[in-house]
Each structure stands twice: as C-alpha cells, then as structure tokens.
Amino acid sequence: MKNSLIKTATMVLGLCVMLSGCVWMRSSSIADRGGNGQTVRVSTGDYGILHLTTPDGITEAANSQLVSQCQGGKVTNAQTEMAMREWILIQWYTVNAVAVCQ
C-alpha cells in the first residue's frame, strides 16, 4: 500500500512538471544600460525537440534585428537574454534583446 502510494505520488509529480511548461534561463549576457539615444527592443523565438535539436542563429537573428532598427546601424549597451519553456517533447527558446542606438 505504502509503495503504491509513493509510486502514484511520484508519477503525479512527474506529470505536473512535464505538463507545466517550465521556464528555464539557459544563458544571458548583460551589459551596462547607460547611453544616449533611442532604446530598441526585439524578441525572437524558435523551437527544439527532445533537447536533441536546438535553434541555430537565434541570438544572431535578434542582434541583426536590433541593428536594423537603428538608422545609423550601430548599437551600444546591448543586452540579450535567452529563456527556454519546456513542454513534454518540445522546447520553445526565446531571445529578448535590448540596445541603445548610437
């Protein structure tokens, strides 16, 4: 009886974790936010499967979008943050980036 209760509780807890869409911070790089000029923000996202595939170039895409929003094509004080939300088989990666146009 006790062994069955432990197995059931473990399975329920495992299902809750898998179905909850947990958010994990996998990486981030932060720079000084000071600076004069217009602040620009972008967000890009892509998916991976079973942690076997991950999106290629997601950070580079965010950085190029930042540069394209600045008239002079130069940014300073760039900050990027990558987050991953996980569902049973699929992971959704999001990169948020902020910078100041020069």
PyMOL CGO cylinders between C-alpha atoms (Angstrom):
from pymol import cmd
from pymol.cgo import CYLINDER

trace = [
    CYLINDER, 0.00, 0.00, 0.00, 2.72, 2.46, 1.01, 0.3, 1, 1, 1, 1, 1, 1,
    CYLINDER, 2.72, 2.46, 1.01, 4.86, 1.53, -2.02, 0.3, 1, 1, 1, 1, 1, 1,
    CYLINDER, 4.86, 1.53, -2.02, 1.89, 2.04, -4.35, 0.3, 1, 1, 1, 1, 1, 1,
    CYLINDER, 1.89, 2.04, -4.35, 1.18, 5.45, -2.82, 0.3, 1, 1, 1, 1, 1, 1,
    CYLINDER, 1.18, 5.45, -2.82, 4.80, 6.55, -3.34, 0.3, 1, 1, 1, 1, 1, 1,
    CYLINDER, 4.80, 6.55, -3.34, 4.74, 5.40, -6.98, 0.3, 1, 1, 1, 1, 1, 1,
    CYLINDER, 4.74, 5.40, -6.98, 1.46, 7.22, -7.61, 0.3, 1, 1, 1, 1, 1, 1,
    CYLINDER, 1.46, 7.22, -7.61, 2.70, 10.43, -5.98, 0.3, 1, 1, 1, 1, 1, 1,
    CYLINDER, 2.70, 10.43, -5.98, 5.92, 10.27, -8.00, 0.3, 1, 1, 1, 1, 1, 1,
    CYLINDER, 5.92, 10.27, -8.00, 4.02, 9.78, -11.26, 0.3, 1, 1, 1, 1, 1, 1,
    CYLINDER, 4.02, 9.78, -11.26, 1.63, 12.66, -10.48, 0.3, 1, 1, 1, 1, 1, 1,
    CYLINDER, 1.63, 12.66, -10.48, 4.52, 14.96, -9.59, 0.3, 1, 1, 1, 1, 1, 1,
    CYLINDER, 4.52, 14.96, -9.59, 6.36, 13.95, -12.76, 0.3, 1, 1, 1, 1, 1, 1,
    CYLINDER, 6.36, 13.95, -12.76, 3.31, 14.65, -14.91, 0.3, 1, 1, 1, 1, 1, 1,
    CYLINDER, 3.31, 14.65, -14.91, 2.79, 18.04, -13.28, 0.3, 1, 1, 1, 1, 1, 1,
    CYLINDER, 2.79, 18.04, -13.28, 6.38, 19.02, -14.02, 0.3, 1, 1, 1, 1, 1, 1,
    CYLINDER, 6.38, 19.02, -14.02, 6.22, 17.81, -17.63, 0.3, 1, 1, 1, 1, 1, 1,
    CYLINDER, 6.22, 17.81, -17.63, 2.90, 19.48, -18.40, 0.3, 1, 1, 1, 1, 1, 1,
    CYLINDER, 2.90, 19.48, -18.40, 3.54, 22.75, -16.62, 0.3, 1, 1, 1, 1, 1, 1,
    CYLINDER, 3.54, 22.75, -16.62, 5.63, 24.41, -19.32, 0.3, 1, 1, 1, 1, 1, 1,
    CYLINDER, 5.63, 24.41, -19.32, 8.57, 25.14, -17.03, 0.3, 1, 1, 1, 1, 1, 1,
    CYLINDER, 8.57, 25.14, -17.03, 10.71, 28.16, -17.86, 0.3, 1, 1, 1, 1, 1, 1,
    CYLINDER, 10.71, 28.16, -17.86, 14.48, 27.82, -17.55, 0.3, 1, 1, 1, 1, 1, 1,
    CYLINDER, 14.48, 27.82, -17.55, 17.06, 30.55, -18.00, 0.3, 1, 1, 1, 1, 1, 1,
    CYLINDER, 17.06, 30.55, -18.00, 19.76, 28.88, -20.05, 0.3, 1, 1, 1, 1, 1, 1,
    CYLINDER, 19.76, 28.88, -20.05, 22.05, 31.80, -20.72, 0.3, 1, 1, 1, 1, 1, 1,
    CYLINDER, 22.05, 31.80, -20.72, 22.25, 35.53, -20.51, 0.3, 1, 1, 1, 1, 1, 1,
    CYLINDER, 22.25, 35.53, -20.51, 24.72, 38.30, -21.10, 0.3, 1, 1, 1, 1, 1, 1,
    CYLINDER, 24.72, 38.30, -21.10, 24.17, 41.73, -19.68, 0.3, 1, 1, 1, 1, 1, 1,
    CYLINDER, 24.17, 41.73, -19.68, 25.95, 45.00, -20.35, 0.3, 1, 1, 1, 1, 1, 1,
    CYLINDER, 25.95, 45.00, -20.35, 25.65, 48.48, -18.89, 0.3, 1, 1, 1, 1, 1, 1,
    CYLINDER, 25.65, 48.48, -18.89, 22.29, 50.05, -19.78, 0.3, 1, 1, 1, 1, 1, 1,
    CYLINDER, 22.29, 50.05, -19.78, 23.51, 53.63, -19.85, 0.3, 1, 1, 1, 1, 1, 1,
    CYLINDER, 23.51, 53.63, -19.85, 23.80, 55.63, -23.02, 0.3, 1, 1, 1, 1, 1, 1,
    CYLINDER, 23.80, 55.63, -23.02, 22.12, 58.37, -25.00, 0.3, 1, 1, 1, 1, 1, 1,
    CYLINDER, 22.12, 58.37, -25.00, 19.89, 57.55, -27.90, 0.3, 1, 1, 1, 1, 1, 1,
    CYLINDER, 19.89, 57.55, -27.90, 16.80, 55.59, -28.77, 0.3, 1, 1, 1, 1, 1, 1,
    CYLINDER, 16.80, 55.59, -28.77, 16.27, 52.28, -26.98, 0.3, 1, 1, 1, 1, 1, 1,
    CYLINDER, 16.27, 52.28, -26.98, 15.32, 49.40, -29.28, 0.3, 1, 1, 1, 1, 1, 1,
    CYLINDER, 15.32, 49.40, -29.28, 13.91, 46.02, -28.26, 0.3, 1, 1, 1, 1, 1, 1,
    CYLINDER, 13.91, 46.02, -28.26, 13.39, 42.78, -30.17, 0.3, 1, 1, 1, 1, 1, 1,
    CYLINDER, 13.39, 42.78, -30.17, 12.27, 39.27, -29.37, 0.3, 1, 1, 1, 1, 1, 1,
    CYLINDER, 12.27, 39.27, -29.37, 12.86, 36.15, -31.46, 0.3, 1, 1, 1, 1, 1, 1,
    CYLINDER, 12.86, 36.15, -31.46, 11.87, 32.57, -30.86, 0.3, 1, 1, 1, 1, 1, 1,
    CYLINDER, 11.87, 32.57, -30.86, 12.25, 29.08, -32.23, 0.3, 1, 1, 1, 1, 1, 1,
    CYLINDER, 12.25, 29.08, -32.23, 11.76, 25.52, -31.07, 0.3, 1, 1, 1, 1, 1, 1,
    CYLINDER, 11.76, 25.52, -31.07, 13.79, 22.41, -30.32, 0.3, 1, 1, 1, 1, 1, 1,
    CYLINDER, 13.79, 22.41, -30.32, 12.77, 18.78, -29.90, 0.3, 1, 1, 1, 1, 1, 1,
    CYLINDER, 12.77, 18.78, -29.90, 13.73, 16.50, -27.00, 0.3, 1, 1, 1, 1, 1, 1,
    CYLINDER, 13.73, 16.50, -27.00, 16.84, 18.59, -26.28, 0.3, 1, 1, 1, 1, 1, 1,
    CYLINDER, 16.84, 18.59, -26.28, 18.33, 16.92, -29.36, 0.3, 1, 1, 1, 1, 1, 1,
    CYLINDER, 18.33, 16.92, -29.36, 17.79, 19.87, -31.67, 0.3, 1, 1, 1, 1, 1, 1,
    CYLINDER, 17.79, 19.87, -31.67, 18.21, 23.49, -30.75, 0.3, 1, 1, 1, 1, 1, 1,
    CYLINDER, 18.21, 23.49, -30.75, 17.58, 26.59, -32.84, 0.3, 1, 1, 1, 1, 1, 1,
    CYLINDER, 17.58, 26.59, -32.84, 20.61, 27.82, -34.77, 0.3, 1, 1, 1, 1, 1, 1,
    CYLINDER, 20.61, 27.82, -34.77, 21.31, 31.51, -35.06, 0.3, 1, 1, 1, 1, 1, 1,
    CYLINDER, 21.31, 31.51, -35.06, 18.52, 32.73, -32.78, 0.3, 1, 1, 1, 1, 1, 1,
    CYLINDER, 18.52, 32.73, -32.78, 20.82, 35.17, -30.94, 0.3, 1, 1, 1, 1, 1, 1,
    CYLINDER, 20.82, 35.17, -30.94, 22.37, 36.38, -34.19, 0.3, 1, 1, 1, 1, 1, 1,
    CYLINDER, 22.37, 36.38, -34.19, 18.88, 37.00, -35.59, 0.3, 1, 1, 1, 1, 1, 1,
    CYLINDER, 18.88, 37.00, -35.59, 17.98, 39.11, -32.56, 0.3, 1, 1, 1, 1, 1, 1,
    CYLINDER, 17.98, 39.11, -32.56, 21.21, 41.11, -32.88, 0.3, 1, 1, 1, 1, 1, 1,
    CYLINDER, 21.21, 41.11, -32.88, 20.69, 41.78, -36.58, 0.3, 1, 1, 1, 1, 1, 1,
    CYLINDER, 20.69, 41.78, -36.58, 17.12, 42.92, -35.88, 0.3, 1, 1, 1, 1, 1, 1,
    CYLINDER, 17.12, 42.92, -35.88, 18.46, 45.34, -33.27, 0.3, 1, 1, 1, 1, 1, 1,
    CYLINDER, 18.46, 45.34, -33.27, 20.93, 46.81, -35.77, 0.3, 1, 1, 1, 1, 1, 1,
    CYLINDER, 20.93, 46.81, -35.77, 18.27, 47.09, -38.47, 0.3, 1, 1, 1, 1, 1, 1,
    CYLINDER, 18.27, 47.09, -38.47, 16.09, 49.22, -36.17, 0.3, 1, 1, 1, 1, 1, 1,
    CYLINDER, 16.09, 49.22, -36.17, 18.82, 51.86, -35.78, 0.3, 1, 1, 1, 1, 1, 1,
    CYLINDER, 18.82, 51.86, -35.78, 19.15, 54.39, -38.55, 0.3, 1, 1, 1, 1, 1, 1,
    CYLINDER, 19.15, 54.39, -38.55, 22.94, 54.52, -38.32, 0.3, 1, 1, 1, 1, 1, 1,
    CYLINDER, 22.94, 54.52, -38.32, 23.23, 50.75, -37.99, 0.3, 1, 1, 1, 1, 1, 1,
    CYLINDER, 23.23, 50.75, -37.99, 25.20, 50.97, -34.74, 0.3, 1, 1, 1, 1, 1, 1,
    CYLINDER, 25.20, 50.97, -34.74, 24.10, 49.88, -31.29, 0.3, 1, 1, 1, 1, 1, 1,
    CYLINDER, 24.10, 49.88, -31.29, 25.68, 50.10, -27.88, 0.3, 1, 1, 1, 1, 1, 1,
    CYLINDER, 25.68, 50.10, -27.88, 24.97, 48.60, -24.44, 0.3, 1, 1, 1, 1, 1, 1,
    CYLINDER, 24.97, 48.60, -24.44, 23.32, 45.52, -25.93, 0.3, 1, 1, 1, 1, 1, 1,
    CYLINDER, 23.32, 45.52, -25.93, 21.70, 43.06, -23.55, 0.3, 1, 1, 1, 1, 1, 1,
    CYLINDER, 21.70, 43.06, -23.55, 20.48, 39.62, -24.56, 0.3, 1, 1, 1, 1, 1, 1,
    CYLINDER, 20.48, 39.62, -24.56, 18.57, 37.09, -22.53, 0.3, 1, 1, 1, 1, 1, 1,
    CYLINDER, 18.57, 37.09, -22.53, 17.64, 33.57, -23.58, 0.3, 1, 1, 1, 1, 1, 1,
    CYLINDER, 17.64, 33.57, -23.58, 14.81, 31.67, -21.91, 0.3, 1, 1, 1, 1, 1, 1,
    CYLINDER, 14.81, 31.67, -21.91, 13.50, 28.20, -22.60, 0.3, 1, 1, 1, 1, 1, 1,
    CYLINDER, 13.50, 28.20, -22.60, 9.99, 26.99, -21.95, 0.3, 1, 1, 1, 1, 1, 1,
    CYLINDER, 9.99, 26.99, -21.95, 9.63, 23.23, -21.93, 0.3, 1, 1, 1, 1, 1, 1,
    CYLINDER, 9.63, 23.23, -21.93, 6.68, 21.05, -22.75, 0.3, 1, 1, 1, 1, 1, 1,
    CYLINDER, 6.68, 21.05, -22.75, 6.80, 17.26, -22.86, 0.3, 1, 1, 1, 1, 1, 1,
    CYLINDER, 6.80, 17.26, -22.86, 8.69, 16.84, -26.14, 0.3, 1, 1, 1, 1, 1, 1,
    CYLINDER, 8.69, 16.84, -26.14, 9.19, 20.38, -27.38, 0.3, 1, 1, 1, 1, 1, 1,
    CYLINDER, 9.19, 20.38, -27.38, 11.26, 23.26, -26.03, 0.3, 1, 1, 1, 1, 1, 1,
    CYLINDER, 11.26, 23.26, -26.03, 10.49, 26.85, -27.05, 0.3, 1, 1, 1, 1, 1, 1,
    CYLINDER, 10.49, 26.85, -27.05, 13.52, 29.15, -26.96, 0.3, 1, 1, 1, 1, 1, 1,
    CYLINDER, 13.52, 29.15, -26.96, 13.06, 32.92, -26.75, 0.3, 1, 1, 1, 1, 1, 1,
    CYLINDER, 13.06, 32.92, -26.75, 15.77, 35.57, -27.03, 0.3, 1, 1, 1, 1, 1, 1,
    CYLINDER, 15.77, 35.57, -27.03, 14.92, 39.08, -25.83, 0.3, 1, 1, 1, 1, 1, 1,
    CYLINDER, 14.92, 39.08, -25.83, 17.40, 41.80, -26.72, 0.3, 1, 1, 1, 1, 1, 1,
    CYLINDER, 17.40, 41.80, -26.72, 17.64, 45.48, -25.81, 0.3, 1, 1, 1, 1, 1, 1,
    CYLINDER, 17.64, 45.48, -25.81, 20.16, 48.04, -27.05, 0.3, 1, 1, 1, 1, 1, 1,
    CYLINDER, 20.16, 48.04, -27.05, 20.66, 51.78, -27.46, 0.3, 1, 1, 1, 1, 1, 1,
    CYLINDER, 20.66, 51.78, -27.46, 21.10, 53.26, -30.93, 0.3, 1, 1, 1, 1, 1, 1,
    CYLINDER, 21.10, 53.26, -30.93, 24.22, 55.37, -31.44, 0.3, 1, 1, 1, 1, 1, 1,
]
cmd.load_cgo(trace, "trace")
